[in-house]
Each structure stands twice: as C-alpha cells, then as structure tokens.
Amino acid sequence: MNQDNNINQYINTSIDTKSHTGTKLKRCSDIDEHNHVFDELHEECGVFGMYDFDGGNVASTIYYGLFALQHRGQESCGIAVSDTHGPKGKVTTHKGMGLVNEVFTPDILEPMKGDIGVGHVRYSTAGSSTRENAQPLVLNYVKGTLAMAHNGNLINAKELRKELEYTGAIFQTTIDSEVIAYHIARERLNSKTAEEAVRRACQKLKGAYALVVESPRKLIAARDPFGFKPLCIGKRDNAYIVTSETCALDTIGAEFVRDIEPGEVITITPEKGIESDMTMALAHEKQARCVFEYIYFARPDSHIDGVSVYGSRIKAGRFLAMDSPVEADIVTGVPESGNAAALGYSLESGIPYGTAFVKNGYVGRTFIKPKQSSRESSVQIKLNVLKEAVKGKRVVMIDDSIVRGTTSDRIVRMLREAGATEVHVRISSPPFLWPCYFGTDIPAREQLIAYNRTIEDIRQIIGADSLGYLGIDRLHEMVEGLPICMGCFTGKYPMEPPKDDIRGEYFDKEIDLERKMLNR
C-alpha cells in the first residue's frame, strides 16, 4: 500500500483535503498551543454493581472491582451501598476526586455496610471535573432511593434536561447521568416496578449508555440498543455482579455468566435470579459497538461480546504487517495499548519483537502538566527509551492512534536520539477525521492531526521515515465481524449526530454563564 496516498483511502466517504505542497508543515507543538501534554484518548467511565443474596457486605468487593476498571477513568470514583434487610431507602455513599486507592481507605470502607451496591470510576467528557460530578448518583424520590452508575454520553441530554427543569427539577451536577437518574425517578411514579421505570426512561435516551442501578431490593442494568459500551454479568458464590469488563470479574474471583445484550434491561433479585427485557433490542446488523474498546480502552485481558481484546489487537498488528510492510530490525509497542499490536506485527512479519520503552507507572492523571515549553521533558517523565534496545537499529514503532500528534513526534525524536537509524510508525487504527458523540474524548475536527492532511503530511510532521495506518476495511475482521461504530473514522454514525457539538460543552458553558452572572 502506498503510504503517501491521501487519508481518504481509509474511509468510505469524501473528505475535503488541501494540498500542502510547497508549504512548510508545522510541528505538532505548533499546531495548538493549548493541547494536552499527552496525546491520548480517554474513556468516560467504568461501572460495577453487586448483589450478595447471602447478605454479605459488598463494599470491599466493589472497591477491588473498581481497581480493575481504573484504566477507564482516573479523575473520580465512588461507591454506594445499602442493606436490603435494613431501612428502605438508606444508602451509604462515599465518592471523591482521585484514584480508587486515594479516595478509599479501610476506615472509609469498613462502615459501608450493605449487601447491594454500585461503584464507578470516571473521566469527564460531559460535565466538568468536580466532586459534584463524581458518581454513583443517589436520588431520593417518593417511592424510595436509587443509586446509579453510568458509562456513556447522551446526544439529547440538553433537551431532556430542559424538559425536567421546566417541570421543576433542580440539578445538582452538570453531567448527563443526572438527567437519566431523574427520568428513572419520574417514570417510577407511573410504573409497576423499578425495572419498568428504567426501561421507560431508557426509551427516551439517545446515545451511549451502560447503566447499573441499585434500587432498595433489586440490582438493575441496561445497555443502549446499539451496544456502544460494554456490560457483562458475573457470579461468585451466591452473589451476582454487573460490570463494564470481564477483567473486573477475574479480579474478584467471579465467574463470567454472559454479556448483557445491546438494548437489554436485566433485573437481579434473590427470588428470580436474572430476568431479561429485550423490548428495546435492535436487529443485530444495526448494532454499533465502539471499536475503540478493542483498539485502546479495554484492558487486554478482557473479553467483550465474545471477542478477546488481546486477540483483536494481535490481529490488528498482523494486518498492519500485511498491508504496511517494511524492513526493520525490531518491532516495539508504545505502552501499554501498542504492545499487543506490536507482537502481532512481529509474528506476521518475522521481525523480532522487543521492549524499547520504560513507562513510569506513577504518572497518572494527577500529574501536574507543565506549560507548552516544558512538554519535551514531560513526555520523557512518562516514557523513556531503552538505548540498548534501539541503538543502531531500524525500529518499527506501533501505537494505537494519533489524535493531535503532540506526542508522536516527541517519541520519534526520542528514538532517534537513543540511536535508532530509522523509525517507522504504524498505527493500529485508521486516521481520526471526525469527533465522537458517544463517550470518547475525541476533540473537534480542527484539532485532529489528520484533518485536511495527507499521510505524507503527517509523516513529515511527526518525523518518521514511514507511516502506515490500519485500513478501515480491517476493523470488522479485527473484531470477528461484530457490528461496530466507526463514526470517528468515516463521519457515518449509527444515529443522526446533533447539530450542535454537545460533547460536554453545553453543561460547562451553562455553569460558566451562571458563575459570571453571580459575580457581577
């Protein structure tokens, strides 16, 4: 495949591109003075729910489950539990900003008594990063109390929020999850059961959601009809678990039962076990799982809808080796998500696989990011190159994506400074050309390095000897034919995107306006 071709070769829609012939291409650091230091994508959330039919306390198990989901969100976390044999409506909650082990201590967990509960880890895409926006959300209403954890992003949250405000609702947060919780509470007034209220509320929602709801006597979960976000069921002894990824089940020693189907609402009770409602289900071919769960977000030891995340990344690497071959001495991955694809590239090409990067595991989202002028050193704080591994060698570097490009050029430069004679970059996803409206923090088109640029343009910007992306036609093969959403690559979404960009900006602008009015 000729890597100098326009990026349009990777998509099935026409993109307006501009020629940069004869112009000096900007380095990544010059493209946007306000870019993030680390050019990474971020998932919105991870959820975990548990109901122990034997009456055991679930808080500590939820805590360990959230540890396993920490990669899905590092800004805030929380746990809510209640005792199904105690006072109806009493929910004990603790949440805060930071990592799971920063927010929870033994002294906090020990008093949290209850046999049913939900937990949450969060990275914000809708709503600002504040303690008020941490989940689970707990809502008291006429028929009791519910606690809810949500992963996803609604594209009609603005309309639903206004509808509630016009009828007197007062919101405590800026997140779309509270909109869902309010609608569940409203629907409960006219529903025979809590699970019926959840289904009726979900039928109003447009967008991505994986919900776990704790009612006084039931654990309820729902997945949107497209199946954007993963959700599965596990069992340990006489307790049931609902969580975002199977790796959390492994962590707590639970057995995988099954995935929750797109459009399914499940109810877990001691009397009936698991009950299923498929009223909202779509035809299989209309489903649209987020393909980036397999490329980047999910932990490699998870399985989503029957497909191994690790196996899908190995396949992506193999496809890259088939479609974008190059002569080299070593294949290496940018930790962590690039490692499996790099191994796949090595297996297919016969080029030895090696470790070229050491990652500082203590640099998390709490790391204080320096100004633009200090970005060079900040990347090296997170990653360092093993000079012995690359000196005098032709290197194939595999990464999961290039979003803004602000990190790729620095990593290429680091490899060259460590003695690499050639650096060939291979990306285990197609070029990003469009934003995401369904819970992935992909910026506006103008901030994407692939926007209005050819692959040759990008190659020059990041300073690589060659650059190859995974072809879009390979994505379905990578996930064993599952229906997937590829909107960020093609601009073709499974549902009509909003006319206004609602990826969190609405709520934040609303709050900013209120603050300005108060400060006058």
Backbone hydrogen bonds, N-H to C=O, Kabsch-Sander energy under -0.5 kcal/mol:
donor,donor_aa,acceptor,acceptor_aa,energy
3,Q,1,M,-0.8
5,N,2,N,-1.4
9,Q,6,N,-1.9
10,Y,7,I,-2.5
11,I,8,N,-1.5
17,T,15,I,-0.7
23,T,20,H,-2.2
25,L,23,T,-0.6
28,C,461,I,-0.5
30,D,27,R,-1.9
31,I,27,R,-0.7
31,I,28,C,-1.2
32,D,28,C,-0.8
35,N,32,D,-1.5
39,D,37,V,-0.6
40,E,38,F,-2.2
44,E,439,G,-0.6
46,G,121,V,-2.1
48,F,119,G,-1.9
49,G,242,V,-3.2
50,M,117,G,-2.6
51,Y,240,Y,-2.3
52,D,115,D,-3.1
53,F,51,Y,-0.8
53,F,238,N,-2.1
55,G,52,D,-1.7
58,V,114,G,-2.3
62,I,58,V,-2.5
63,Y,59,A,-2.3
64,Y,60,S,-1.9
65,G,61,T,-2.3
66,L,62,I,-2.6
67,F,63,Y,-1.5
68,A,64,Y,-1.5
69,L,65,G,-0.8
70,Q,67,F,-1.3
72,R,69,L,-2.4
73,G,70,Q,-1.5
75,E,122,R,-2.2
76,S,122,R,-1.3
77,C,96,G,-2.1
78,G,120,H,-1.9
79,I,94,H,-2.6
80,A,118,V,-2.7
81,V,92,T,-2.6
82,S,116,I,-2.6
84,T,82,S,-0.6
86,G,83,D,-1.6
90,K,87,P,-1.7
91,V,89,G,-0.7
92,T,81,V,-3.0
93,T,91,V,-0.5
94,H,79,I,-2.4
96,G,77,C,-2.3
98,G,75,E,-2.9
102,E,99,L,-1.0
103,V,99,L,-2.1
104,F,100,V,-2.2
108,I,105,T,-0.8
109,L,105,T,-2.5
110,E,106,P,-2.4
112,M,109,L,-1.4
113,K,111,P,-1.8
115,D,82,S,-0.7
116,I,82,S,-1.7
117,G,50,M,-2.3
118,V,80,A,-2.4
119,G,48,F,-3.5
120,H,78,G,-2.1
121,V,46,G,-2.1
122,R,76,S,-2.6
123,Y,44,E,-4.2
127,G,125,T,-0.5
127,G,504,G,-0.5
130,T,128,S,-1.3
133,N,130,T,-0.9
134,A,131,R,-1.6
137,L,148,M,-2.5
139,L,146,L,-2.9
141,Y,144,G,-3.2
144,G,141,Y,-2.0
146,L,139,L,-2.2
147,A,214,E,-2.0
148,M,137,L,-2.5
149,A,212,V,-2.3
151,N,210,A,-1.7
153,N,208,A,-1.0
155,I,206,K,-2.8
156,N,206,K,-0.9
160,L,156,N,-2.2
161,R,157,A,-2.7
162,K,158,K,-2.2
163,E,159,E,-2.2
164,L,160,L,-1.7
165,E,161,R,-2.6
166,Y,162,K,-2.5
167,T,163,E,-0.6
167,T,164,L,-0.7
168,G,165,E,-1.7
169,A,164,L,-2.4
171,F,169,A,-0.5
178,E,175,I,-0.9
179,V,175,I,-0.6
180,I,176,D,-1.5
181,A,177,S,-2.3
182,Y,178,E,-2.5
183,H,179,V,-2.0
184,I,180,I,-2.3
185,A,181,A,-2.3
186,R,182,Y,-2.6
187,E,183,H,-2.6
188,R,184,I,-1.7
189,L,185,A,-0.7
189,L,186,R,-1.0
190,N,187,E,-1.1
191,S,188,R,-1.0
197,A,193,T,-1.6
198,V,194,A,-2.1
199,R,195,E,-2.3
200,R,196,E,-2.7
201,A,197,A,-2.2
202,C,198,V,-2.6
203,Q,199,R,-1.8
204,K,201,A,-1.7
205,L,202,C,-1.2
208,A,153,N,-2.6
210,A,151,N,-1.8
211,L,222,A,-3.0
212,V,149,A,-2.1
213,V,220,I,-3.9
214,E,147,A,-3.4
215,S,213,V,-0.7
215,S,218,K,-2.6
219,L,268,I,-1.8
220,I,213,V,-3.1
220,I,218,K,-0.5
221,A,266,I,-2.3
222,A,211,L,-1.7
223,R,264,E,-1.8
224,D,209,Y,-2.3
227,G,224,D,-1.3
232,C,243,T,-2.8
233,I,258,R,-3.2
234,G,241,I,-2.9
235,K,255,E,-2.3
236,R,239,A,-2.5
239,A,236,R,-1.8
240,Y,51,Y,-2.3
241,I,234,G,-2.7
242,V,49,G,-2.5
243,T,232,C,-2.2
244,S,47,V,-1.8
248,A,245,E,-1.1
249,L,245,E,-0.6
250,D,246,T,-2.1
251,T,247,C,-1.9
252,I,248,A,-1.3
253,G,250,D,-1.0
254,A,249,L,-3.0
255,E,235,K,-3.3
257,V,233,I,-2.8
258,R,233,I,-1.2
260,I,231,L,-2.6
263,G,223,R,-1.2
263,G,224,D,-0.9
264,E,261,E,-2.2
265,V,277,D,-2.3
266,I,221,A,-2.6
267,T,275,E,-2.2
268,I,219,L,-2.7
269,T,267,T,-0.5
269,T,273,G,-1.9
273,G,269,T,-2.1
275,E,267,T,-2.6
275,E,273,G,-0.6
277,D,265,V,-2.2
280,M,263,G,-0.8
281,A,278,M,-1.5
282,L,225,P,-0.5
286,K,283,A,-1.9
287,Q,283,A,-0.6
287,Q,284,H,-1.4
288,A,226,F,-3.1
289,R,483,P,-2.0
290,C,228,F,-1.8
291,V,289,R,-0.6
291,V,485,C,-1.2
293,E,290,C,-1.5
294,Y,291,V,-0.9
295,I,291,V,-1.5
296,Y,292,F,-2.6
297,F,292,F,-2.5
298,A,293,E,-1.7
302,S,299,R,-2.1
304,I,307,V,-2.5
307,V,304,I,-1.7
309,V,302,S,-2.4
310,Y,300,P,-1.4
312,S,308,S,-2.1
313,R,309,V,-1.8
314,I,310,Y,-2.1
315,K,311,G,-2.2
316,A,312,S,-2.0
317,G,313,R,-2.0
318,R,314,I,-2.2
319,F,315,K,-2.8
320,L,316,A,-2.1
321,A,317,G,-2.0
322,M,318,R,-2.0
323,D,319,F,-2.8
324,S,320,L,-3.0
329,D,394,R,-2.7
330,I,394,R,-1.6
331,V,352,P,-2.5
332,T,396,V,-2.8
334,V,398,I,-2.6
338,G,334,V,-2.0
339,N,336,E,-1.7
341,A,337,S,-0.5
342,A,338,G,-2.0
343,L,339,N,-2.1
344,G,340,A,-2.2
345,Y,341,A,-2.3
346,S,342,A,-2.3
347,L,343,L,-2.7
348,E,344,G,-2.0
349,S,345,Y,-2.6
350,G,346,S,-2.7
354,G,331,V,-2.6
356,A,354,G,-0.6
358,V,384,N,-2.9
359,K,357,F,-0.5
360,N,382,K,-2.6
361,G,359,K,-1.0
363,V,360,N,-1.5
364,G,362,Y,-1.0
367,F,364,G,-1.3
369,K,367,F,-0.6
374,S,371,K,-1.7
375,R,372,Q,-1.6
378,S,374,S,-1.6
379,V,375,R,-2.1
380,Q,376,E,-1.2
381,I,377,S,-1.4
382,K,378,S,-1.2
383,L,379,V,-2.7
384,N,358,V,-1.8
386,L,356,A,-2.6
387,K,385,V,-1.1
389,A,386,L,-1.2
390,V,386,L,-0.9
390,V,387,K,-0.7
391,K,387,K,-2.4
392,G,419,G,-2.8
393,K,390,V,-2.3
395,V,393,K,-0.6
395,V,422,E,-3.0
396,V,330,I,-2.6
397,M,395,V,-0.6
397,M,424,H,-2.8
398,I,332,T,-2.8
398,I,396,V,-0.6
399,D,426,R,-2.1
409,D,405,G,-1.1
411,I,407,T,-2.3
412,V,408,S,-2.4
413,R,409,D,-2.0
414,M,410,R,-2.5
415,L,411,I,-2.2
416,R,412,V,-2.0
417,E,413,R,-2.8
418,A,414,M,-1.5
419,G,416,R,-1.7
420,A,415,L,-2.4
421,T,393,K,-1.9
422,E,393,K,-1.1
424,H,395,V,-3.3
425,V,423,V,-0.6
425,V,466,S,-2.5
426,R,397,M,-2.7
427,I,468,G,-2.9
428,S,399,D,-2.4
432,F,402,I,-0.6
433,L,431,P,-0.5
433,L,488,C,-2.4
434,W,488,C,-2.0
436,C,442,I,-0.6
441,D,42,H,-2.0
442,I,440,T,-2.4
447,Q,444,A,-1.9
448,L,445,R,-1.7
449,I,403,V,-2.6
451,Y,448,L,-1.4
453,R,450,A,-1.6
455,I,5,N,-1.1
458,I,454,T,-2.1
459,R,455,I,-2.7
460,Q,456,E,-2.2
461,I,457,D,-2.2
462,I,458,I,-2.5
463,G,459,R,-1.1
464,A,459,R,-1.4
465,D,423,V,-3.2
466,S,423,V,-0.8
468,G,425,V,-2.0
470,L,427,I,-1.2
470,L,429,S,-1.0
474,R,471,G,-1.8
475,L,472,I,-1.1
478,M,474,R,-2.3
479,V,475,L,-1.4
480,E,477,E,-1.5
481,G,476,H,-3.6
482,L,479,V,-1.4
485,C,289,R,-3.5
489,F,486,M,-1.7
490,T,486,M,-2.2
491,G,487,G,-2.5
493,Y,491,G,-0.7
502,I,500,D,-0.9
504,G,502,I,-3.2
508,D,504,G,-1.6
509,K,505,E,-2.8
510,E,506,Y,-2.2
511,I,507,F,-2.2
512,D,508,D,-2.6
513,L,509,K,-2.4
514,E,510,E,-1.9
515,R,511,I,-2.3
516,K,512,D,-2.1
517,M,513,L,-2.2
518,L,514,E,-2.1
519,N,515,R,-1.7
520,R,517,M,-0.8
